[in-house]
Amino acid sequence: MTLRQMAIAVLVMCAIVVGSNILVQYPINRWLTWGAITYPIAFLVADVLNRRFGPGAARRVAVFGFVAAIVVSFWVATPRIAVASGLAFLCAQLLDIHVFDRLREQRWWRAPLIAGVAGATLDTFIFFSVAFAGTQVPWVTLLFGDLAIKLFINATMLAPFRAFMWNLARPALAQDGAQPAIVRPGGRGA
């Protein structure tokens, strides 16, 4: 992964997280916030990076994205939301990357779907419990509403993931250009 690719990936992650931190403060109704609609895109980005550059690069982007997003989030959201978001983001992204990597040898859709479900579930429970527990916000209903939407959007992210697999997310070639950098048995993996 080049420095330019890394910078772009970190900026994209940061934009998703910061945008979602702003949007989570605005409920659509009693069980859903705007942040639930934007945040699942972070898992698509992580999965594409994992597919293209491997889990190490995806983890680096998650860590740098975490640092950048938490710093910016302190300016655009409440400190409690910034901390909750940072903790939830980092834990969920690392889980998503790990699960994706473990399942990448299976059918193309299993790794992004299962990793996204695991990551979104962990993220939602950590975020809402840290950000809103003990407040007047009806966080339990928001948690379940947001989770339902995140899981639905995660499933719809399979189509863009598949499109990226054909184009941007082909594994990066090794230095000699002969072998993919990520070689997995079976060859049909994510």
JOHU-V665461 format. One record per backbone hydrogen bond with DSSP energy under -0.5 kcal/mol. NH is the residue of the N-H (numbers start at 0). CO is the residue of the C=O. E is the energy in kcal/mol with one decimal. If there is no record, write none. Layout:
BEGIN
nh=NH co=CO e=E
nh=NH co=CO e=E
END
This chain:
BEGIN
nh=5 co=1 e=-2.4
nh=6 co=2 e=-2.6
nh=7 co=3 e=-2.5
nh=8 co=4 e=-2.5
nh=9 co=5 e=-2.6
nh=10 co=6 e=-2.4
nh=11 co=7 e=-2.5
nh=12 co=8 e=-2.6
nh=13 co=9 e=-2.9
nh=14 co=10 e=-2.6
nh=15 co=11 e=-2.3
nh=16 co=12 e=-2.6
nh=17 co=13 e=-3.0
nh=18 co=14 e=-2.3
nh=19 co=15 e=-2.3
nh=20 co=16 e=-2.4
nh=21 co=17 e=-1.9
nh=22 co=18 e=-2.6
nh=23 co=19 e=-2.3
nh=24 co=21 e=-1.1
nh=25 co=22 e=-1.7
nh=26 co=24 e=-0.6
nh=27 co=31 e=-3.2
nh=28 co=31 e=-1.5
nh=31 co=28 e=-0.7
nh=33 co=22 e=-1.0
nh=33 co=25 e=-1.7
nh=34 co=22 e=-0.6
nh=35 co=32 e=-0.9
nh=36 co=33 e=-1.3
nh=37 co=33 e=-0.9
nh=38 co=34 e=-2.5
nh=39 co=35 e=-0.5
nh=40 co=37 e=-1.4
nh=41 co=38 e=-2.4
nh=42 co=39 e=-0.9
nh=43 co=39 e=-1.2
nh=44 co=40 e=-2.3
nh=45 co=41 e=-2.3
nh=46 co=42 e=-2.4
nh=47 co=43 e=-2.5
nh=48 co=44 e=-2.5
nh=49 co=45 e=-2.6
nh=50 co=46 e=-2.6
nh=51 co=47 e=-2.6
nh=52 co=48 e=-3.3
nh=53 co=48 e=-0.7
nh=53 co=49 e=-1.3
nh=57 co=53 e=-1.8
nh=58 co=54 e=-2.6
nh=59 co=55 e=-2.2
nh=60 co=56 e=-2.4
nh=61 co=57 e=-2.2
nh=62 co=58 e=-2.6
nh=63 co=59 e=-2.8
nh=64 co=60 e=-3.1
nh=65 co=61 e=-2.2
nh=66 co=62 e=-2.3
nh=67 co=63 e=-2.6
nh=68 co=64 e=-2.8
nh=69 co=65 e=-2.6
nh=70 co=66 e=-2.0
nh=71 co=67 e=-2.3
nh=72 co=68 e=-2.8
nh=73 co=69 e=-1.4
nh=74 co=70 e=-0.5
nh=74 co=71 e=-1.4
nh=75 co=71 e=-1.3
nh=76 co=72 e=-2.3
nh=81 co=77 e=-2.5
nh=82 co=78 e=-2.6
nh=83 co=79 e=-2.6
nh=84 co=80 e=-2.8
nh=85 co=81 e=-2.5
nh=86 co=82 e=-2.6
nh=87 co=83 e=-2.6
nh=88 co=84 e=-3.2
nh=89 co=85 e=-2.4
nh=90 co=86 e=-2.2
nh=91 co=87 e=-2.7
nh=92 co=88 e=-2.9
nh=93 co=89 e=-2.3
nh=94 co=90 e=-2.0
nh=95 co=91 e=-2.9
nh=96 co=92 e=-2.7
nh=97 co=93 e=-2.1
nh=98 co=94 e=-2.9
nh=99 co=95 e=-2.7
nh=100 co=96 e=-2.3
nh=101 co=97 e=-2.1
nh=102 co=98 e=-1.7
nh=103 co=99 e=-1.0
nh=105 co=102 e=-2.2
nh=109 co=106 e=-1.3
nh=110 co=106 e=-0.8
nh=111 co=107 e=-0.6
nh=112 co=108 e=-1.9
nh=113 co=109 e=-2.8
nh=114 co=110 e=-2.2
nh=115 co=111 e=-1.8
nh=116 co=112 e=-2.2
nh=117 co=113 e=-2.5
nh=118 co=114 e=-2.9
nh=119 co=115 e=-2.9
nh=120 co=116 e=-2.2
nh=121 co=117 e=-2.3
nh=122 co=118 e=-2.9
nh=123 co=119 e=-2.5
nh=124 co=120 e=-2.2
nh=125 co=121 e=-2.5
nh=126 co=122 e=-3.1
nh=127 co=123 e=-2.3
nh=128 co=124 e=-1.6
nh=129 co=125 e=-2.3
nh=130 co=126 e=-3.2
nh=131 co=127 e=-2.0
nh=132 co=128 e=-1.0
nh=134 co=131 e=-2.0
nh=138 co=136 e=-2.8
nh=141 co=137 e=-2.0
nh=142 co=138 e=-2.8
nh=143 co=139 e=-2.1
nh=144 co=140 e=-2.3
nh=145 co=141 e=-3.2
nh=146 co=142 e=-2.7
nh=147 co=143 e=-2.1
nh=148 co=144 e=-2.0
nh=149 co=145 e=-3.0
nh=150 co=146 e=-2.7
nh=151 co=147 e=-2.0
nh=152 co=148 e=-3.0
nh=153 co=149 e=-2.7
nh=154 co=150 e=-1.8
nh=155 co=151 e=-1.8
nh=156 co=152 e=-1.5
nh=157 co=154 e=-1.3
nh=158 co=155 e=-0.8
nh=159 co=155 e=-0.6
nh=160 co=156 e=-2.2
nh=161 co=157 e=-2.6
nh=162 co=158 e=-2.2
nh=163 co=159 e=-2.8
nh=164 co=160 e=-2.3
nh=165 co=161 e=-1.5
nh=166 co=162 e=-1.0
nh=168 co=163 e=-4.0
nh=169 co=166 e=-0.7
nh=171 co=51 e=-2.9
nh=173 co=178 e=-2.9
nh=176 co=173 e=-1.8
nh=180 co=171 e=-3.4
nh=182 co=180 e=-0.7
nh=183 co=181 e=-0.6
nh=186 co=183 e=-1.0
nh=189 co=103 e=-2.8
END
